[in-house]
Structures are given as C-alpha cells and as structure tokens.
C-alpha cells in the first residue's frame, strides 16, 4: 500500500484508479500489491468496484467531486450527515449504494472523513487514504477509484 500512499503524496489528479493484485508467494500471504493508474476526469464515470470521495467534519456542506457524487446519489451523503450517521471524523467511513438509475459507474461509494478543516495536512491525507483502502479491502473491493483527498486544499506534502 506504500505505493498507493506515495501516489497520493505526489500526484494531483482528479481521480486515481487502484487495482489490488494478489502478492507473489515470496511476500507475506496476506499482503496485496497495489497498481496505481493516475488520470483526470469525472470520477462518476470510471467503472470500478467502489468509488472513494471525502468530506470534512466541520459543517454539512460538501464540495468538489463529493458534491457532484452526492448530487448523483440524490443527496444520500448529505442526508447521512444531517441525520448524524456520518460525522466525517478523520478516518470515519460511510458506504453508500447507488441505485441502478444513478449516473455512477461504481456499484458502491465510500465516503471517508478528513476530520476538521483547520487540522487538514498531508499526514491526514495519508490517514484517510489508508482507512479507505482498509475499508475497501475488508469489503472485498478489488478495483478502487478515488479522488485525491483534499485536492482543492492548499497543503504542503513532505
């Protein structure tokens, strides 16, 4: 997963498509290797097992790709936040399942919390990416499309 996190630190695309592959037998049997393809475009149109977007903890306003995805989901993310089902604390995850009629190519959407806006940093980007990867792996996701977390924010990555 280090290559996935390295891609999040160095690239600034609109989306990243990740394909998890089975590790060779010489590597620990529970280890999976990630292949990262970096591209830009509308994340809603990229076919994969799951789509990852994000949200900040402060307020209930969504923005960027997350807002576009939420609009395609007819406000499902916003409603979950409003009900208190998802607070967007750092690393918190929410699974949303689009209807067949929703214009999203992935059958699942994973929303990952970025924590408080004022505490946002490159370390929090790595934490959010790791939590999203773990949640996706536990759900059996093999192909993952993700926005670059905080791409609209100005942060310095070490």
C-alpha positions in Angstrom: 0.0 0.0 0.0 3.0 2.3 0.3 2.9 2.9 -3.5 -0.7 4.0 -3.2 0.1 6.4 -0.4 3.1 7.7 -2.4 0.8 8.4 -5.3 -1.5 10.4 -3.0 1.5 12.4 -1.8 3.0 13.2 -5.3 0.1 13.3 -7.8 -2.7 15.9 -8.0 -5.2 14.3 -10.5 -9.0 14.4 -10.1 -9.0 10.6 -9.7 -6.8 7.6 -9.0 -7.8 4.1 -10.1 -6.3 1.4 -8.0 -6.2 -2.3 -8.8 -5.2 -4.6 -6.0 -3.4 -7.7 -7.1 -2.5 -10.9 -5.2 1.0 -10.8 -3.9 3.6 -13.3 -5.1 4.2 -16.2 -2.8 7.5 -14.8 -1.6 5.7 -11.9 0.1 3.6 -12.4 3.2 0.4 -14.3 2.2 -1.9 -11.6 3.5 -0.1 -8.8 1.6 -1.6 -7.3 -1.5 0.2 -5.2 -4.1 -1.4 -2.1 -5.5 -1.2 -0.9 -9.0 -1.9 2.8 -9.3 -3.2 4.4 -12.5 -3.4 8.2 -12.3 -5.9 10.0 -14.5 -8.1 13.1 -14.5 -11.8 13.3 -15.3 -15.2 12.7 -13.9 -14.9 10.1 -11.2 -18.5 9.2 -11.5 -17.9 7.7 -15.0 -14.9 5.4 -14.0 -16.0 1.8 -13.7 -14.6 0.1 -10.6 -15.8 -1.9 -7.6 -16.0 1.2 -5.5 -15.6 5.0 -5.7 -14.0 6.9 -2.8 -14.8 10.5 -2.0 -14.3 12.6 1.1 -15.8 15.2 3.5 -14.6 17.5 6.2 -16.1 17.3 9.7 -17.0 20.9 10.1 -20.4 21.9 8.7 -22.5 19.8 6.4 -21.5 21.5 3.1 -20.0 19.1 0.5 -17.8 20.4 -2.3 -16.0 19.3 -5.4 -16.2 15.7 -6.5 -18.0 14.7 -3.3 -20.8 17.3 -4.1 -21.1 16.0 -7.6 -21.3 12.4 -6.5 -23.8 13.3 -3.8 -26.0 15.1 -6.4 -25.9 11.9 -8.5 -26.9 10.0 -5.4 -29.8 12.4 -4.9 -28.4 13.8 -1.6 -27.7 10.5 0.1 -24.4 11.6 1.6 -25.9 14.9 2.8 -28.8 13.1 4.4 -26.5 10.7 6.3 -24.5 13.7 7.6 -27.7 15.6 8.6 -29.0 12.5 10.5 -25.7 12.1 12.3 -24.9 8.8 10.7 -21.7 10.2 9.3 -19.8 13.0 11.0 -16.7 12.9 8.8 -14.2 12.5 11.7 -10.7 11.6 10.4 -10.8 8.1 9.0 -14.5 7.5 9.6 -16.2 5.7 6.6 -19.6 5.6 5.2 -20.8 3.2 2.4 -23.5 4.4 0.1 -25.0 2.2 -2.6 -26.2 3.9 -5.8 -29.4 2.8 -7.5 -29.2 1.4 -11.0 -30.6 4.7 -12.3 -27.9 6.8 -10.6 -25.3 8.1 -13.1 -22.4 6.5 -11.2 -20.3 3.7 -12.8 -19.3 2.1 -9.4 -21.8 0.0 -7.5 -20.6 1.3 -4.2 -19.4 4.7 -2.9 -17.2 5.0 0.1 -17.1 8.4 1.8 -14.0 8.9 4.1 -13.8 11.6 6.8 -11.0 14.1 6.6 -11.6 15.5 10.1 -11.6 19.2 10.9 -10.8 21.5 8.1 -8.4 23.6 10.2 -6.4 20.4 11.0 -6.0 19.3 7.4 -2.5 18.2 6.5 -0.6 15.7 4.2 -0.5 13.3 7.2 -4.3 13.4 7.4 -4.5 12.7 3.6 -2.4 9.6 4.2 -4.6 8.5 7.1 -7.8 9.0 5.1 -6.3 7.1 2.1 -5.2 4.2 4.4 -8.6 4.0 6.1 -10.4 4.0 2.8 -8.0 1.3 1.5 -8.6 -0.9 4.6 -12.4 -0.5 4.4 -12.4 -1.3 0.7 -10.2 -4.4 1.2 -12.4 -5.7 4.0 -15.4 -5.3 1.7 -13.7 -7.4 -0.9 -13.1 -4.5 -3.3 -10.5 -5.3 -6.0 -10.7 -2.2 -8.1 -11.0 1.2 -6.4 -11.4 4.7 -7.9 -10.6 7.6 -5.6 -10.4 11.3 -5.7 -7.2 12.9 -4.4 -8.3 13.8 -0.9 -8.2 17.5 -0.3 -7.2 18.3 -3.9 -9.0 21.7 -3.6 -7.0 22.5 -0.4 -3.6 24.1 -0.3 -1.2 21.8 1.7 2.5 21.1 1.5 3.4 17.5 1.2 6.8 16.5 2.7 
